[in-house]
Amino acid sequence: MNSPTLFKSPKILETSAFPEDASQPSVTDSRNPLSLRLFKVLGARYDDPSTREALEILSSLYVSATPTSTVDHKRRRSGNQKHSVDTKASDSEEETELKPTAMNTASTREKELIISEGAARARKNLRSDMEIKLARTSQMFLAAFSEVNQNLDQLQKQIDAMQVQCDTAQTQIQETNVACKHLLERANVLRLQRQATNAKKDAIASFLSQFTLTEQEDAAVTSPKVAVGPQVFAAIDRCEQIREDCLLLSTIEDGETKAGVEIKALMDSKLESGYEKVFIWVQDEFRQLARDVHTEPSSALREAIRKLRSRPALFNEALGSLSQIRQNTLQSSFIAALTKGGPGGYPRPIELHAHEPTRYVGDMLAWVHQATAGEREFLDGIFGVNSDGRMVGSVRMFDKGAITEEEGYIRELLDSNLEKLCSPLKARIQQTIKSQEGSVTSYKITNILQFYQTTMKRTIGEDALMTETLQEITDMSLKAFFETLRSHGRSMLRFLHSPEADLAPPVALRESCMILREVMQVYSLSLVEDETQEQRIAGFHDVLEGMVQPMLNMCTTMANLMKKPGTSPETDMTAWDRAVFMINCLVYIESVLQPYDFTAEKIKDLTSQMDKNMRIIVEAHFESTIEESGLATLVAAADDPDREMPLSRVAGCSSQNVTARLQSFDNFLSTLDVLTSSHLSLLSLPRLGTQIHRAVLKRVALAYDRLCKAIRDPKNKYEFAGTLLGGRRPFGQIGTLLQVLGLEAIEQETDDYAS
């Protein structure tokens, strides 16, 4: 509170009331009751909040009343003294306005005077003042409660009056109840009857709403004015639901009820009318789609097809009608594409390219493939089949146990819709195939047919009519192609002559290889990515055999023409040339086959035949070379298994003959070309000549080694064998001979020919 404090702290009181030397009481004073009371009061602490709050409230009470009390007290003293005080106060206020410092000092003194007077008055009148205030407060409470008591008396009177009225009303109600008891009972009975009637009404309304059609639904099913759409489909669904509810009702009632039978018959009639209406509308829609093959099926048509599936007879008849319409449409479109071309003449009619067989056949097959894809998309739209996630061009799955019912309908319709395209397509392609005489063109047509036959098999299945037709045409085309190959092979064998002097491949072989190269190029461009190496080889095996074998027969026949009649293999001097000719032909054929991996097996066969002819050349070249070296007689005698006498006693194998032969061998080594031989210059592949020559030189070295071992053998009775061999190169040392012949490192491939 902001009022000045009436009571000072104990320290101030103690300081102001007692001197310092009297702070400790003496023994006598401590026994005095007044002193004890005084010390108790002075020793009390006023720091307690509640105590301080009580003192502040008491101080505010007397400080606020002090000025008036002081003035009254001064008036009781004397009027003159009051006038003197007022005069002094006025003078003091004037001085305060002039002198602020003096005014503050006077104000402080006045406050101290007020506090002192208030404290004195509080010590004197506190008890009486409290009793007066308590009395006044009690009088105020008595006045308030007196007014409340009067109000309660008034309220009691009103309640008593209301009680009298309520008793009167209760009596009247009881009398009325007794008089109207019969009417109330009758009203209660009527109320119960009304409730029962309402319950029956609700049950009947619920039954009718569940087992009957509304006027709009009935009109949607039976009226031709309502177009087929969501309203008709909803009404049909409603009829189906009512029919199922009737069946459920018969199971609940332990047998069909009359109402259930009648409602079921009515719903059957409505359903027949509704499905007939949908069927007629679907047929009209199919005819409309036939006018424009690029029109997308509407959602209403898809829903109508789905509804008709519950009526197999109508559904199959509708699909039959659709198939017939699409067959005629596709056939007309195909004939128009062949003869008239596209809209406005572009693209141009396909038959304008009939003079280009491959383009003509390819354009027809491409049109059929495109029409198949469009028809598949059209049928997917009709049956509402979404994309199965299959990539374009990837293989479709044709597992009958895994396909859906819609997929089965689509494939059956697709096969049926393409039926009328088979006949004109087959007739034109067969006519084109029969008119071809060239092998390359025939194979190109065959290859195109194989490609589209494989594509259609992956698209519509191998059991489809179009796939079977293409398979039949492909087989016929292959038959015609192989017939041209056989005709070409017969023509190659018809006019044969001996090989030219250079033993080069004949012109007929080169022309046939050109045809083979073109055919292989066509096959390599038509390979499917997912085919394995074995499938590629097997796919071209028959063609390769049919083209290469006639070439080999021609080359063999021409080589045999070089053989003189009546000569034995031992005296046949043309074996070398025949072998060289055959090797040149085989090398040429192999060079044509080499760039393609699907000819690997055939290349192996050609290599085997080439090795056989190379052995013939190696043998002949060895005999010629050993004869030129002068060692032929000695080697033949040393290698003779039937020889019984020592080698030195054989005719022509004496020491003098050995010396002469070794001298001839030394001279042979001096003039020998270790890289190649002039006898092998007719080989078209120099690498083969070098290979054969090195194989022959190795055989010569091995023959010389055997001869040296035979001369050193004591059984052959050569005197001074070391001197006999060491007089001429290679001094009886096989290592020296190998160095002279350049055979330090002999290739592995020459071992077969040298052994």
Secondary structure by P-SEA (a helix, b strand, c coil): cccccccccaaaaaaaccccccccccccccccaaaaaaaaaaacccccaaaaaaaaaaaaaaaaacaaaaaaaaaaacaaaaaaaaaaaaaaaaaaaacaaaaaaaaaaaaaaaaaaaaaaaaccaaaaaaaaaaaaaaaaaaaaaaaaaaaaaaaaaaaaaaaaaaaaaaaaaaaaaaaaaaaaaaaaaaaaaaaaaaaaaaaaaaaaaccccaaaaaaaccccccccaaaaaaaaaaaaaaaaaaaaaaaaccccaaaaaaaaaaaaaaaaaaaaaaaaaaaaaaaaaacccccccaaaaaaaaaacccaaaaaaaaaaaaaaaaaaaaaaaaaaaccccccccccccccccccaaaaaaaaaaaaaaaaaaaaaaaaaaacccccccccccccccccccccaaaaaaaaaaaaaaccaaaaaaaaaaaaaaacccaaaaaaaaaaaaaaaaaaaaacccccaaaaaaaaaaaaaaaaaaaaaaaaaaaaacccccccccccccaaaaaaaaaaaaaaaaaaaaccccccaaaaaaaaaaaaaacaaaaaaaaaaaaaaacccccccccccaaaaaaaaaaaaaaaaaaaacccccaaaaaaaaaaaaaaaaaaaaaaaaaaaaaaacaaaaaaaaacccccccccccccccaaaaaaaaaaaaaaaaaccccccccccccccaaaaaaaaaaaaaaaaaaaaaaaaaaacccccccaaaaaaacccccccaaaaaaaacccccccccccccc
